[in-house]
Amino acid sequence: MQRLRVESEAMTLYAVTDSAWTGGQTLMEQVKDALDGGITFLQLREKDLEYDAFLQEAIEMAKLSRKYGVPFVINDEVEIALKCGADGVHVGQEDMACRNARDILGPDKIIGVSVHNVKEALKAQADGADYLGLGAVKATPTKTDARVVEFEEIKKVCDAVNIPVVAIGGIKKDNMMELKGSHVDGIAVVSAIFGAENIRKETEELRKKAEELRIR
């Protein structure tokens, strides 16, 4: 059985950043509100930021997440993850292979992999993934080309692997409980947190519901 680098409880409420939602607050202020509200895992995702600015942002966010004791990973960018002292990286099916990421990051870092079905899930687990991001479980404006994974497939994936699975894609407070019985270890959200008017309050409410969802 592979070494456990991340507990399933860390998947309860997994926040993925999106600078598109910054307005009256900076991204760092939004993330602090989300941490105060009770997120259990944090992923920094930047698709368009220039390298040096991305690295500086990642260094600051790594320090902040450490202060709260919340695992912190970088989306896709393994080099940034290494340089900023993140806990690991999250890669998609079209990004760097899990095995290659492990070779670069070493044995102690967390690696998450995006999957859409049982075949991809089993391969990611065999390649050394520490957790899986499964989706999109609902239609989502964040990824307009994402195929929706049906409830039965979600359950099959969760039952096929022995590493934590977090559901992602279009999840909000009012549809989260539709995943009850799927055996997911938690939910990952973007706009449900960072698009909220009161991020801390919304995060607190999402956390309560996510904990209910985890009860089997």
PyMOL commands that set and color helices and strands:
alter all, ss='L'
color gray80, all
select helices_A, chain A and resi 8-11+19-21+27-37+51-68+78-84+98-105+118-126+151-160+176-179+191-194+199-214
alter helices_A, ss='H'
color red, helices_A
select strands_A, chain A and resi 13-16+41-44+72-75+88-91+110-115+131-135+165-168+186-189
alter strands_A, ss='S'
color yellow, strands_A
deselect
rebuild
show_as cartoon
